Amino acid sequence: MSEKIKTPEQGSCDISARRGAVGGQAIIEGIMMRGKKHTAIAVRRMDNKKISVSRKGNTSISDKYKFLKWPMIRGVVNFVESMIMSFSTITEGTDMLGLDVAEEEQSKFDKWLEEHCGKWLIPIISVISMILGVLLAVGLFIFLPTLIGDLFIDEIFDLRGTSATIWRNIIEGIAKVLVFIAYIWLTALIPDMKRVYMYHGAEHKSIFCYEAGEELTVENVKKHSRFHPRCGTSFMFSMIILSIAVGIIFLWAVEEIWLRSLLKIALLPITVGIGYEFIRYAGRHDNAVIRALSKPGLWMQNLTTREPTDDIIEVGITALKCALPDDFAGFYEECVANMEADAESEQAEESEQPEQPENTESEEQSLDA
């Protein structure tokens, strides 16, 4: 389907209004793009190498309760909804890859699960994965840095008073940064994750090209940077830096490891709210101060993004166009029509294939034996 990508209907859209109008997420062999009204997923299928797409309308609890769009509060709402959408996107994107397991290749346990659990199996696995992911994040980025800070302040340096409070939070912040870098670096060693990071780069490049008001072609997208100030990596890094200041202000009198860990979790809404407002502002403005403050997060994207190939960029362009029907009218419908035509063609080819004759030779040999 990549050869059928059309020239976008740019219209007279104000370029400045495009900044912050769309965001995305890289998944296995695909990209999710989220506009103001729609969310679209495009993946490169594993079976026929064609691009498969899906789209749905955006719904947010803040549309019903307007106060949830207030500054600081909207960051927390966005964070929670983004986490939920992230897990659902991964699940849906995997289903779109065309990786059907043959009946004969299934183990007895797989068949038992499918027969007895049925439609409940995927939601159960998703919930378990989400719980394990949250526990891993709490352990790595909250409890472990707190433990390291306590070790340095109480056991190694033996500090007390105000200086101990300040240095404890600084050491915990440094520990979080090191853990974060080590985590990203280790995941980059996984071959499949390298591909995901290439799709991450294509996501950023495609958004940059759209925000610049340029025609969404592979050549135009390739010219743009893979480092975007409104990236989730920059958001996570900003939260780590902000947690140092939040810890100094609110946790100056707390020394117990378990209590500090619990209070850090309780203070996450404040950290998330401030971090979201900064990333939102940075994505819409470009000046010397913002560039300086955004540098650390952009440096981190050296680990979480890779330069994409042309076929990966095509997926990013497709996802972006499908998510913005006001700018690219009819493009999603054309993609769906192409998908249906491809499916009909594959079914016709399968029906035209002659049936394989039964292999009776092995049966006769076994009878003779």
N, C-alpha and C positions, 0 to 999 in steps of 0.2 A: 504493500500500500504506500510505501514511502515515495514512489515515483509519482503519486497522484496528489501530492501536496500542492495546494493552489496558492496564488498570491493573495495576501490578506487584504480585506477591504478596510483600509486604514481610516477613511473618513476624515473628519476634521477634529479628531480627539485632541484635547489639550495634553501635551506631553507631560507637563508638570503634574497633572491629575493622575498619571499612570504610576507615579512613585508610590509604593505601598499598596497598590491596587490588587496585587496578586502575590501569593506565596506558594511554596511547594515542599515536597518531600520525595527523596529518592528511595526506591524500594528495589527488590531483586528484579533486574531486567525491566525496570519501568520507572515512571515518575508520576506523582500526583501533583496537580496544580489546583489551587483554590482561589477563585475570584470572589468578588463581593456577593454574587448571586448563585454561582455554581461551583461544584468541585468535580474535577475530571481526572481519570486515571488512564494512562496509556502504557502498555507493556509490549515488549517484543516477544511474541510467542516462541516457545522452545520447539514446537513440532513443525511449523511451516515458515517460521521467521517473519511472519506478517505482524503488523501492529494492530493490537486489539484495544478497544477503548470502552469506557463506561462513564456515565455522568449522572449526577444527582444535584438537586437543589440544596443550597445551604440553609440550615436551620440553626438558630442559636437561642438559648434561653434569654439572652439579653434583648432579643427582639420583642419578647413578651413583657419583660421587666426592664424598663428604660434606665433605671438607676444603676443597673449592672454595666452600663456603658460609661459610667463616670471614670475619670482618671484614677489609677491605682486598682480600683475594683475590676475594671475591664481586663487588666493584665492577668489576674487570677482566673477569671472566667475563661479567657482565651487559652491559658495554660492547661486547664482541666479539659476543655473541649478538644484541644489539640492532642492531648494524650489519648483520649478516647478515639479520635479520628485516626491517629497514627496506627493503633492496633487494628482497627477495622480496615484501614487502607492496606496494611500488610496482608491481612487475610484475603481480602478481595483481589488484590494484585496477584497473589499466589494462585488463586482459582482461575485467573485469566491466562496463566502461562501455558495451558494446554498440556499439563503433565498428568494424564490419566493413567492410573495404575491398572494393568491388565488383571483380569480375574484370576488367571492361573498363577500370577506372580504374588498374590496376596497370601500371607501366612494364615494359619488357622486362627491365630489371635486377632489379626486384622479383620478377618471375616466375622469373628464373634463380636468384635467392637461395632462393626458396621451394622450387624443384624440387631444387636440389643440396644445400642446407644443411638444409632441413626443420626437424626438431625441435632441431637444434643451434644454430639462428640466435639464438633468444632468450637461451639461456645464454651464448653468446659475447658478445652485445651487453651483457649484464648484467655479465660479468666485465670487459670493456673499460671500461664506465662506472664500475665500482667502482674500478678502477686509476686512471683519470683523476681521479676524485673524491678519492682518497687523495693523489695527487700535487699536486692543487690545494690541498688542505688543508695539506699539508706546506709547500708553497711560500708560501702566504699567511700562515699562522699560526705557522710555525717559522722558515723561512729568512729571509723578508722582515723580521720584527721583529728578528731577530739582526743582520741587515745594517744596519738603522736604528740599533740600539743601538751597534754598532761605529763607525758614522759619527759619532754624537754624542760618544761617549767619547774616541775616538782622534783624530778629525780636528777637531772643533769645540771641545770643552772641554779636550782633551789631559789627561785625568785619569789618575792612577796609584794603585796601592795599594788599600787596603780601600774607600775612598770610590768608586773607579772600579768595583769589583765591585758595590757596592750600587746605585749610580746606573745601571749598565749594565742590571741586572735590572729596575729600576723603569722605565727608558725602554722596554725591550723589552715589559714588561707594558702600558704605556700604548699602545705601538704596536699590540699585539695587540687591545686594546680598540677602538682607532680603526678598525683593519682590519675587525674583527668588525661594528662598527656600520655602516661603509660598505658591507660586503657585504650585510647584512640590508636596509639602506635601498635599495640598488640592486635587489635581488630584489623588493622590495615595489612597484617601479615596473612590473613585469610583470603584465599583467591577470590571467593565470591564477594567479599567485602570490597576488594579492590574494584570490582565491576560496579558495585553500588556507589562507591566514591566517584567513579567516572560519570555515573548518572547524576550524582549530586552536582558535579561540575557543569553538566549540560543544563541542569535546572537553573543554576545561577546565570549562565551565559544567555539562555533563552529569555529570562526575565529582564536582564540588562538590555538586550536587544529590543524587547518590547517597550521598556521604559524610555529608551532613546528615540522611539518613534520610527525605527527602521523596519524595513520589510523583513519578515521572519523567514529567512532562507538559511541554509546550512553555512554558506560562506559568510553571511553577515553575523550570524551567531558566533562563529569561530573567532571573530575579531575581538570579542568582548572578554572581560576578565571572569575568571571562575570564583573570585573572592567577592562576596556580597555582604555589605554591612548589616543587612537585616536577616542574616542566617541564624539558624538555631544554634550553631556552634558558637557564634558571637554572643548569643543570648545566654548560653550556659556559662561561658567565660565571664560575662558581665555579672552574673549571679554570684559566681565564686568571689570576685573582687568585692562586690557589695556586701557579701556575708561577713567580710572582715569588719567593715564599718558597723553593720548591724550588731555583730557580736560585741564590739567595744561599747556600744551605746546601751544595749539591753542585757548583756550577760556579764557585766563587769564584776558582779559579786558572786557569781556561781562558779564553783570549782569542781563539783562532782561530775564524773564523766557521764553517767547515765542521765542526770538531770540536764546537763548542758545539751546532750543529744536530743532529748525530748523537747526542750525549749527551742532548739534550732528548727525542729520540724514545725513547731507551733508558729515560729516567726517566718516560715517560708512564704506565706502570703505577702508580707511586707517586702521581702527580697524580690519575689517574683513581680510584684506590682511596680517597684522602682525599675527593675531590669527591663520590663516590657516597655515602659514609657521611654526609657533611654533608646532602646532598639527602634522603637516606632519613630522617635524624633530623628535618630541617625539615618534611618532609611529615607526620610523626606527632606533632609537638609545636607548640604555639602559645604563645610567651612573648615578652617584650620583646626579649631578646637575639636570638632566632631571627628575629623580625620585622625587626630592624635589619640583621642579616647577610644576610637574604633580599632586602632592598630593591633593591640594584643589579640582581639577576637579574629581579625583578618589573618594574623600570623597562624593562628590555630587551624585555619582552613587549608593551610598547606598539608595538613594531615588528613582532613576529612573530605577533600576534593581531589580529583585527578582530571587531567585533560581528556575530554571525551573524543571518541571516534565519530565519524560522520553518521553512522547508523544510530548511535546513541543520541546524537543531537537531533535527529529526525524524530525520535520518540519524545524528546523534550518539546519540540515545536508542536507536535501533534497534541500533546497534553495541554499546552498553553492555549492553543486555538480552541480546543473543545471546551475549556473552562470559561472562555470569553465570547459567548455567542453574540453579544452586542457589537463586537469589533469584527468577528469572523462569522457572519451569518451563514447558516447552512453547512458549515464545515463538519460539525459533529454528525449531522444527518447523512452526509456523504460518506463519512467513515463507517457508520453503521451499515449503510447500503453495501459498501464494499465488503464488509465482514460477512454479511448475509450471502452475497454473491460467491465469496470464497468458500463458505460452508456448503452451499448448494453444489458447487463445482467438485468439492472433495467427496461429497456423498454420491454424486454421479459417477465419479471415477471408481469409487469402491464398488458400486453396484455393477459396473461394467466388467470388473475383474472376474475371470472364470474361477469357479470353485475348484479348490485343490483336491485331486483324487485321494481317496483314502489309502493309506499305506498299509496294504494287507500282507506285504512280504514279511514284515517283522512278526506279524501275528502267526503266519504259517510256520515260520521258523521256530517260534516258541512252541507251537503245537507238535511239530516234528520232534523237538527236544523232549 
